């Protein structure tokens, strides 16, 4: 679990952005996220672009790191789920 020093302030993510970000962290593809949320793949891409803008991430890996640092995604909880 990240220490408080490793945590960065969470950008103002919308509930849907949090859903998409968590799905990316779980390894889901854009098409699977779109199907599950009942939105288009293009809309998923729009959410991802917004997330990248808010976090400064330029890759999917950097988005996952940002999600962990912001407390949106807990790696330990997810590992126990598997």
ZADO-1210 file (C-alpha; in nm, 4 decimals, padded with zeros to 6 digits):
<atoms>
<atom x="00.0000" y="00.0000" z="00.0000" code="UNK" pos="1"/>
<atom x="00.1375" y="00.3422" z="-00.0864" code="UNK" pos="2"/>
<atom x="00.2469" y="00.5527" z="00.2072" code="UNK" pos="3"/>
<atom x="00.0920" y="00.8974" z="00.2543" code="UNK" pos="4"/>
<atom x="00.4126" y="01.0461" z="00.1126" code="UNK" pos="5"/>
<atom x="00.3618" y="00.8455" z="-00.2084" code="UNK" pos="6"/>
<atom x="00.0023" y="00.9615" z="-00.2469" code="UNK" pos="7"/>
<atom x="-00.0661" y="01.2557" z="-00.4712" code="UNK" pos="8"/>
<atom x="-00.3797" y="01.4675" z="-00.4520" code="UNK" pos="9"/>
<atom x="-00.6587" y="01.3080" z="-00.6507" code="UNK" pos="10"/>
<atom x="-00.7613" y="01.5166" z="-00.9484" code="UNK" pos="11"/>
<atom x="-01.1303" y="01.5909" z="-00.9665" code="UNK" pos="12"/>
<atom x="-01.2351" y="01.2707" z="-01.1437" code="UNK" pos="13"/>
<atom x="-01.5988" y="01.2251" z="-01.2389" code="UNK" pos="14"/>
<atom x="-01.7628" y="00.8994" z="-01.1256" code="UNK" pos="15"/>
<atom x="-01.7492" y="00.7688" z="-01.4847" code="UNK" pos="16"/>
<atom x="-01.3814" y="00.8640" z="-01.5182" code="UNK" pos="17"/>
<atom x="-01.3130" y="00.6667" z="-01.1988" code="UNK" pos="18"/>
<atom x="-01.4983" y="00.3664" z="-01.3456" code="UNK" pos="19"/>
<atom x="-01.3003" y="00.3813" z="-01.6676" code="UNK" pos="20"/>
<atom x="-00.9718" y="00.4287" z="-01.4816" code="UNK" pos="21"/>
<atom x="-01.0415" y="00.1339" z="-01.2512" code="UNK" pos="22"/>
<atom x="-01.1315" y="-00.0775" z="-01.5552" code="UNK" pos="23"/>
<atom x="-00.8030" y="00.0143" z="-01.7228" code="UNK" pos="24"/>
<atom x="-00.6196" y="-00.0806" z="-01.4049" code="UNK" pos="25"/>
<atom x="-00.7965" y="-00.4172" z="-01.4139" code="UNK" pos="26"/>
<atom x="-00.6536" y="-00.4694" z="-01.7633" code="UNK" pos="27"/>
<atom x="-00.9772" y="-00.4300" z="-01.9556" code="UNK" pos="28"/>
<atom x="-00.9680" y="-00.3270" z="-02.3208" code="UNK" pos="29"/>
<atom x="-01.1537" y="-00.0277" z="-02.4606" code="UNK" pos="30"/>
<atom x="-01.4134" y="-00.2518" z="-02.6312" code="UNK" pos="31"/>
<atom x="-01.4786" y="-00.4513" z="-02.3126" code="UNK" pos="32"/>
<atom x="-01.5105" y="-00.1318" z="-02.1055" code="UNK" pos="33"/>
<atom x="-01.7501" y="00.0093" z="-02.3645" code="UNK" pos="34"/>
<atom x="-01.9670" y="-00.3047" z="-02.3635" code="UNK" pos="35"/>
<atom x="-01.9787" y="-00.3292" z="-01.9856" code="UNK" pos="36"/>
<atom x="-02.0642" y="00.0400" z="-01.9366" code="UNK" pos="37"/>
<atom x="-02.3020" y="00.0579" z="-02.2340" code="UNK" pos="38"/>
<atom x="-02.1066" y="00.3323" z="-02.4094" code="UNK" pos="39"/>
<atom x="-01.9149" y="00.3500" z="-02.7358" code="UNK" pos="40"/>
<atom x="-01.5455" y="00.2736" z="-02.7708" code="UNK" pos="41"/>
<atom x="-01.5043" y="00.6339" z="-02.8854" code="UNK" pos="42"/>
<atom x="-01.6547" y="00.7540" z="-02.5560" code="UNK" pos="43"/>
<atom x="-01.4116" y="00.5331" z="-02.3624" code="UNK" pos="44"/>
<atom x="-01.1297" y="00.6946" z="-02.5605" code="UNK" pos="45"/>
<atom x="-01.2659" y="01.0394" z="-02.4683" code="UNK" pos="46"/>
<atom x="-01.2644" y="00.9476" z="-02.0973" code="UNK" pos="47"/>
<atom x="-00.9089" y="00.8153" z="-02.1263" code="UNK" pos="48"/>
<atom x="-00.7955" y="01.1373" z="-02.2951" code="UNK" pos="49"/>
<atom x="-00.9537" y="01.3378" z="-02.0112" code="UNK" pos="50"/>
<atom x="-00.7823" y="01.1171" z="-01.7538" code="UNK" pos="51"/>
<atom x="-00.4477" y="01.1643" z="-01.9256" code="UNK" pos="52"/>
<atom x="-00.5003" y="01.5386" z="-01.9318" code="UNK" pos="53"/>
<atom x="-00.5887" y="01.5504" z="-01.5623" code="UNK" pos="54"/>
<atom x="-00.2999" y="01.3273" z="-01.4524" code="UNK" pos="55"/>
<atom x="-00.0325" y="01.4241" z="-01.7043" code="UNK" pos="56"/>
<atom x="00.0014" y="01.0570" z="-01.8006" code="UNK" pos="57"/>
<atom x="00.1144" y="00.9798" z="-02.1546" code="UNK" pos="58"/>
<atom x="00.0693" y="00.6021" z="-02.1420" code="UNK" pos="59"/>
<atom x="-00.1649" y="00.3428" z="-01.9969" code="UNK" pos="60"/>
<atom x="00.1075" y="00.2389" z="-01.7522" code="UNK" pos="61"/>
<atom x="00.1398" y="00.5946" z="-01.6260" code="UNK" pos="62"/>
<atom x="-00.2387" y="00.6103" z="-01.5814" code="UNK" pos="63"/>
<atom x="-00.2234" y="00.2987" z="-01.3618" code="UNK" pos="64"/>
<atom x="00.0564" y="00.4526" z="-01.1542" code="UNK" pos="65"/>
<atom x="-00.1462" y="00.7743" z="-01.1188" code="UNK" pos="66"/>
<atom x="-00.4524" y="00.5727" z="-01.0117" code="UNK" pos="67"/>
<atom x="-00.2513" y="00.3990" z="-00.7391" code="UNK" pos="68"/>
<atom x="-00.0893" y="00.7215" z="-00.6203" code="UNK" pos="69"/>
<atom x="-00.4253" y="00.9015" z="-00.6107" code="UNK" pos="70"/>
<atom x="-00.5863" y="00.6183" z="-00.4193" code="UNK" pos="71"/>
<atom x="-00.8307" y="00.5351" z="-00.6979" code="UNK" pos="72"/>
<atom x="-00.6882" y="00.1845" z="-00.7321" code="UNK" pos="73"/>
<atom x="-00.5515" y="-00.0320" z="-00.4495" code="UNK" pos="74"/>
<atom x="-00.3139" y="-00.2933" z="-00.5854" code="UNK" pos="75"/>
<atom x="-00.3263" y="-00.5018" z="-00.2678" code="UNK" pos="76"/>
<atom x="-00.7047" y="-00.5244" z="-00.2636" code="UNK" pos="77"/>
<atom x="-00.7082" y="-00.6225" z="-00.6287" code="UNK" pos="78"/>
<atom x="-00.4378" y="-00.8882" z="-00.5766" code="UNK" pos="79"/>
<atom x="-00.6474" y="-01.0469" z="-00.3011" code="UNK" pos="80"/>
<atom x="-00.9491" y="-01.0527" z="-00.5331" code="UNK" pos="81"/>
<atom x="-00.7751" y="-01.2790" z="-00.7840" code="UNK" pos="82"/>
</atoms>
